[in-house]
């Protein structure tokens, strides 16, 4: 067995999980953004149209060489100098040359500058770089990592900020937001007055107009752009958009998803150096702004990326707001320039898979909340799986994950159980091995919750179905192998499964496990095997299970937990709720995070096997949500969710129930 060289160790993770208090401010700030988004959405009635338009534009623009060259030509025609740089060293060299003899530079927030650690590299060359965004300046002073692209210091409350600033200025500063803001503003005003050169990023570069678009709330970028000598814009090729009209649409969407606001306080459009021709109609550059504007396009590995979809990111930070991993360890998941899961995926491509492993390659639960919250619907999961596969070839797979893959290879299940154990639950049920309707309980149901598989068949029988079952010949669906990056194993499992379906004569396959169902649908598409319908058992039962007559029964207050793959992945939301409502005597309470926005249980994509502490911490947050609704019974329709939530609930006041178990017992009690 390969040596475990995984660099994001469980010891490091435990220390981060023990420091939950440091994240309370971030969580509160993220909650405020989500609330504001909900309130503001009605003021942007065409939001979904704008999102679709932005997605189409990004698809057509990123990697479009002709559009990029058009932008460069028009920038130059407007009097803007354009430079190109490959990596951090070349970027720093160009900046040092442009800065010249100046020893002070004012700067506004820019993801690429954080990605390249420009402030540090310029500092090593004797140039002082002052961040002018208030949050970034606070982070610069205290040395913390930023937690959000537009709210870098969102994890700090006013008391912590007052302590940081009091230490920095050497005097007591009261924890009043007004006084704290005034102190920072006064300090920055001094730097603005002294500095002759500024470095900013760009939200967009409009190709048709050759214009630079900058968005901000504090007014600091406007002051940067009016530095008396030179304005340097450090940006990347994917920031190029067709024209100003598309840039404005991007800004509107970006502002909503990053802050929950309809628009920002400032939108600056720069189409060249300031000038006047009021004296004898002779052109004089640098009237009320810099006479020299330079755009530096930094590639830093982007041209070599095949995964252009990741470069469609507009840096709004919306993916962080509901990420279960980021909720637990904050900016330790992701890189400084690109926080969260997308930062991990990008780092693997821009730097190395070893670097991606250091910042959380195997921590993602694959819940899909980031794609759901992303304005351009970027799905980072296929890239993470590919990078995990590469990590495996670099011997970076943890011993726990190696055991899982070895178990599938040798036992056809991830639980190190003998193949014969899979079908024990079906003894005495006389289930046929062939038939047009086939039940696929999967590894977790068969081996970890066999009693539930028995009741599933009983419920299907009440629904008028006599399903076939493959028995001990049922292969593992390979879902966990796919998520750990072993695509070859996944394909082998799919071939075995579909060959078995063909031998059994299956036309409809009913699965209990959402992970199995999603894999089966992916397998059918991958292998181009048509002719089989795949359904979740709740869909079938909601349609066919006969209602029982009304009778007196004890009322029970409960909530339903939407599993990520059943809900966001497969779009199955209503059938489980319908089954609960029809069970009788149910006070069904909806949690705050539900349906497409449901919170993850924490078990997925190898996190429970590789990082059980993280899985438990995420599950505990979900249980808190139920507790806040005065719910003591939480029902779910996924064996992985059931297992992880139940483990987290042990010894507590909340009972986690499997939907099929609950329905079976409820129907028995009502039939008596």
Order of alpha helices (4+ residues) and beta strands (2+ residues): alpha-alpha-alpha-alpha-beta-alpha-beta-alpha-alpha-beta-alpha-alpha-alpha-beta-beta-beta-alpha-beta-beta-alpha-beta-beta-beta-beta-alpha-alpha-alpha-alpha-alpha-alpha-beta-alpha-alpha-alpha-beta-alpha-beta-alpha-beta-alpha-beta-alpha-alpha-beta-alpha-beta-alpha
